[in-house]
Structure formats: C-alpha cells, structure tokens
Amino acid sequence: MPATTPNIRRELARRYRDCPIDCPMFQDELISTLSDFFGVFHSLLEPDKVFWFRGHPRLTHSLAPSALRYTEQEKRDTALRLVADMKRFLDMKLGRPPAPDDDLGWIQVAQHYGLPTRLLDWTQNAAVALFFSCSKDIDSDGLVVILNPIELNQSADPRSPRVFNMERDARIIRPYLKLDGRIRPSGKRTIAINPTWNTERIALQQGVFTLHGSRTFALDRGQASSLLYVPILREHKSALLNELERVGIGEMFIFPEPEHVCSHLRRGAGL
C-alpha cells in the first residue's frame, strides 16, 4: 500500500480544506486500488466493534439529512410535512404500505422515493460506500465516512449501548419523528437506527440510518468521536469503479430496478 509523503499530505489538506464534515481525515495512505481501500479499513477498524460507512462523490454536503439542509426553518418545516401528504397519495399505490401509525415506516418510504426527511443513509458494507463515492462526479474528489453507531448511541442509553430499532426502542425513536425544523441547543442528539429492510434495494445496499435531532443537524465529532473520513481522489475513481465491478459491486447490484439493469447493460456494451 503506498504511504503518503509530506508533499502528498499537504496536497490532501489543500484539496479537502473546504470539506464541511467536522471530523479528522485519514491521511496515512492514498487509495488508488481496492486493495489499498480494504487495507486501510483493516488497520482502522477494530474487529469486535460495529462500523457504518457513507460515500460522498464530492465535497459539498455535511452529514446532515436532506430535510435539514435548508438554511430557513420555514423550508425545513415544509420539507418535513411532505411525508403526511405523501401518505395520502401513495397508500393505494404501494403493494405493502406501512400501517397508518407506523411513522418510521412511512418516513423510510419517503426516503426511498426521494422526499426530504431527517434520515441520513449509511451502509454496513464499506464497498457499497466506496461505490457511491466514485459513481458520480467522476472529476471531483470524494470521500468515505466511517462511524461507530453504538458509540454514537451511548448518550441516549448509556446503560445498554446498541443500535436502536423500532420494536425495542420506540420510546427513544418516536419523539424524533414529531420534531419540526427548529434548532434547540439542548435538544435531541443524532442517533443510529436499524430500518426495516422492506425493499430489495435497501437489503442489497445493507442500508442503515442516522436519525437527526434538533441540537445540531449535521453529525460531527462532538456527537461521535469515532467519526473519520477517508479521501477518495478523483484521479483514482475510474479504476476503483472498474475493480468494484469485477467483484460484483456495480450499478446493477446497488440499484436492482429494471432501469438500472438496462443502464448497466448499455454501458457494458459501450453504447
């Protein structure tokens, strides 16, 4: 694995100086191959702990969910209210809609279909996160974020740290689903939750979520000391995508819907 030199570290610091994610950057190795990538994670991740991953194709977003990225509270409130409208329109269109009182289930449906929510997508699969960091904005630098979700949740239930789920932890999760778009300095912190894997896409992507509260909208090192990101340089994205494709992590695997299968076949034929 190629070690970085002081010159490369300075170049990384320059290229990532405007990264809005408030956590350390891993600068000990450059990621140019899949072997480099997994070598880094082998050295960083403790085998007895749980880690989640998130890929960003460019350096524009903090770790804030889509509904809470708006600068005006009025827009954040409007975005969060769209789920109620969606329920009226989609209830008869979904083959197996969530129960009427399953607020988290409906918010998960909204997230799946592109409505803004206070959920942020993560994956349990580091290779899936790498795919997302490379598959778009091929001419932009990207990154993969690492999070220990159990460490994140310790403040919510220090006696029994775990990833929360709706069956066991409804008393913790439900109040988050009623929050508006207001920032409250003493409000709720971000927590990590396991969703219901109710679609083929979320199952294939091994999807999980952080559910963001009202104390601050973007996850940062103040809430999760484990937070770290690995830079993925634009000049290595194409090669990394090719390697991922060879081990089965490609568009057709990540997105199983028919239009993505056709896109994968067309690209493979050079058309």
C-alpha positions in Angstrom: 0.0 0.0 0.0 1.5 3.4 -1.0 2.3 5.5 2.1 1.8 9.3 1.8 4.7 11.7 1.8 4.7 15.2 3.4 4.0 16.7 0.0 1.0 14.5 -0.6 -0.3 15.3 2.8 -0.1 19.0 2.1 -1.9 18.4 -1.2 -4.7 16.4 0.5 -5.0 19.2 3.1 -5.3 21.8 0.3 -7.9 19.8 -1.7 -10.0 18.9 1.3 -9.7 22.2 3.2 -13.3 23.2 2.3 -14.8 19.8 3.3 -17.8 20.6 5.5 -17.6 17.4 7.5 -16.3 18.1 11.0 -14.1 15.2 11.7 -10.5 14.1 11.1 -9.3 13.0 7.6 -7.2 9.8 7.4 -4.0 10.8 5.6 -1.7 7.9 6.2 -2.3 6.1 2.9 -3.5 7.0 -0.6 -6.4 5.0 -2.0 -5.7 4.0 -5.6 -6.8 0.4 -5.6 -9.4 -1.8 -3.9 -6.6 -3.5 -2.0 -5.5 -0.1 -0.7 -9.1 0.6 0.4 -9.6 -2.6 2.3 -6.1 -2.4 3.8 -6.9 1.0 5.3 -10.1 -0.4 6.8 -8.3 -3.5 8.1 -5.9 -1.2 10.0 -8.6 1.3 11.2 -11.5 -0.9 12.3 -11.4 -2.9 15.5 -12.8 -6.4 14.8 -15.1 -6.5 17.8 -16.9 -3.3 17.0 -19.6 -2.2 14.6 -18.9 0.3 11.9 -21.1 2.0 9.3 -20.0 3.8 6.1 -21.2 6.6 3.9 -19.8 7.6 0.5 -19.8 11.2 -0.8 -18.9 11.7 -4.5 -17.9 15.4 -3.9 -17.1 17.8 -1.1 -20.4 19.7 -0.9 -22.5 18.1 1.8 -22.1 17.9 5.6 -23.5 14.9 7.4 -27.0 16.5 7.6 -30.1 14.8 6.2 -31.9 16.3 3.2 -34.8 17.9 5.1 -32.5 19.7 7.4 -30.0 21.2 4.9 -32.2 24.2 4.1 -31.0 27.4 5.8 -34.5 28.7 6.6 -36.6 27.0 9.2 -39.8 27.5 7.2 -38.3 25.4 4.4 -37.2 22.7 6.8 -40.7 22.6 8.3 -42.3 22.4 4.8 -40.0 19.5 3.8 -40.8 17.5 7.0 -44.5 18.0 6.4 -44.4 16.4 3.0 -44.5 12.9 4.4 -48.1 13.4 5.6 -49.1 14.5 2.0 -47.2 11.5 0.6 -49.1 9.1 2.7 -52.4 10.3 1.2 -51.1 9.8 -2.4 -49.1 6.6 -2.0 -51.2 4.5 0.3 -53.1 3.0 -2.5 -50.1 2.8 -4.9 -47.8 0.7 -2.6 -48.2 -3.0 -2.7 -47.5 -3.3 1.0 -47.8 0.1 2.6 -46.8 0.6 6.3 -49.5 0.7 8.9 -51.2 4.1 9.3 -49.5 4.7 12.6 -46.1 3.4 11.5 -44.4 6.8 11.3 -40.9 5.5 10.9 -42.1 3.1 8.1 -43.6 6.0 6.2 -40.5 8.2 6.7 -38.4 5.3 5.3 -40.7 5.1 2.3 -40.3 8.8 1.8 -36.5 8.5 2.0 -36.6 5.6 -0.6 -38.6 7.7 -3.1 -36.6 10.9 -2.7 -38.6 13.0 -0.3 -36.5 15.0 2.1 -36.5 13.6 5.7 -34.4 13.7 8.8 -32.9 10.3 8.0 -29.4 10.0 6.6 -28.4 6.9 4.6 -25.4 4.7 5.7 -24.4 1.2 4.8 -22.9 -1.7 6.7 -20.8 -2.5 3.6 -17.7 -0.5 3.0 -17.5 -1.4 -0.7 -21.0 0.0 -1.3 -19.9 3.3 0.3 -16.9 3.3 -2.0 -19.2 2.8 -5.0 -21.2 5.8 -4.0 -18.1 7.9 -3.6 -16.9 7.0 -7.1 -20.0 6.6 -9.2 -20.9 10.2 -9.7 -19.0 13.4 -10.2 -16.0 11.5 -11.6 -14.0 14.7 -11.9 -14.5 15.7 -8.3 -12.7 14.4 -5.2 -14.9 12.3 -2.9 -14.6 10.5 0.4 -15.9 7.6 2.6 -17.0 8.4 6.1 -16.7 5.9 9.0 -18.9 5.8 12.0 -19.3 3.6 15.1 -23.1 3.7 15.6 -23.1 2.1 19.0 -20.6 4.7 20.3 -22.9 7.4 18.9 -25.9 6.0 20.8 -24.2 5.8 24.2 -25.5 9.2 25.2 -29.1 8.2 24.5 -28.9 5.0 26.6 -25.6 4.6 28.4 -26.6 1.5 30.3 -27.2 -0.6 27.2 -25.3 0.8 24.1 -26.7 -0.6 20.9 -28.1 0.3 17.5 -31.8 1.2 18.1 -34.8 -0.3 16.4 -38.5 0.5 16.5 -39.6 -2.8 18.2 -37.4 -2.4 21.2 -36.7 1.4 21.3 -40.0 3.1 20.3 -39.8 5.3 23.3 -36.5 6.7 22.1 -37.3 6.9 18.4 -40.9 8.2 18.4 -40.1 11.7 19.8 -37.7 12.3 16.9 -40.4 11.7 14.4 -42.5 14.6 15.8 -39.7 17.2 15.7 -40.0 20.2 13.5 -37.2 22.0 11.7 -36.1 24.2 14.7 -32.7 24.1 16.2 -32.8 23.7 20.0 -29.3 23.9 21.8 -30.5 21.5 24.5 -32.5 19.3 22.1 -32.1 15.8 20.9 -28.8 14.4 19.5 -28.4 12.3 16.4 -28.9 8.6 16.9 -28.3 5.4 14.8 -31.2 3.1 13.9 -31.7 -0.1 12.1 -34.5 0.2 9.5 -36.9 -2.5 8.2 -35.3 -3.9 5.1 -38.6 -3.8 3.2 -37.2 -3.2 -0.3 -34.7 -5.2 -2.4 -32.6 -2.0 -2.8 -32.1 -1.4 0.9 -31.3 -5.0 1.5 -28.7 -5.2 -1.2 -27.1 -2.0 -0.1 -27.3 -3.2 3.6 -28.8 0.2 4.4 -29.0 1.7 7.8 -29.8 5.3 9.0 -28.9 8.0 11.4 -31.9 9.9 12.7 -31.1 13.5 13.3 -32.4 15.5 16.2 -32.7 19.2 17.0 -29.5 20.1 18.9 -27.5 20.3 15.7 -28.5 19.0 12.3 -25.1 17.8 11.0 -23.4 14.8 12.6 -19.9 15.9 13.8 -17.0 14.8 16.0 -18.8 16.4 19.0 -21.5 13.8 18.8 -19.4 10.9 17.5 -15.8 10.8 18.5 -15.3 7.7 16.2 -16.2 9.8 13.1 -13.4 9.8 10.4 -13.3 10.1 6.7 -11.0 8.6 4.0 -10.3 10.7 0.9 -11.0 9.3 -2.5 -9.2 11.3 -5.1 -10.8 12.0 -8.5 -7.8 10.6 -10.4 -8.5 7.1 -8.9 -12.3 6.9 -9.2 -12.5 5.2 -12.6 -10.0 2.5 -11.7 -11.8 1.9 -8.3 -15.1 1.6 -10.1 -13.7 -1.0 -12.5 -12.3 -3.1 -9.6 -15.6 -2.8 -7.8 -17.5 -4.0 -10.9 -15.2 -7.1 -11.1 -16.1 -8.1 -7.6 -19.9 -7.6 -8.2 -20.4 -4.1 -6.7 -21.8 -2.2 -9.6 -24.9 -0.3 -10.7 -27.0 -3.5 -11.3 -26.1 -4.7 -7.8 -26.6 -1.4 -6.0 -29.8 -0.5 -7.8 -31.8 -3.6 -8.8 -34.6 -1.7 -10.5 -35.1 -2.5 -14.3 -33.9 0.9 -15.5 -30.6 0.4 -13.7 -30.2 -3.1 -15.1 -30.7 -1.7 -18.6 -28.2 1.2 -17.9 -25.7 -1.4 -16.7 -26.1 -3.5 -19.9 -25.9 -0.4 -22.2 -22.7 0.8 -20.5 -21.2 -2.6 -20.6 -21.8 -2.8 -24.4 -20.2 0.6 -24.8 -23.4 2.2 -26.1 
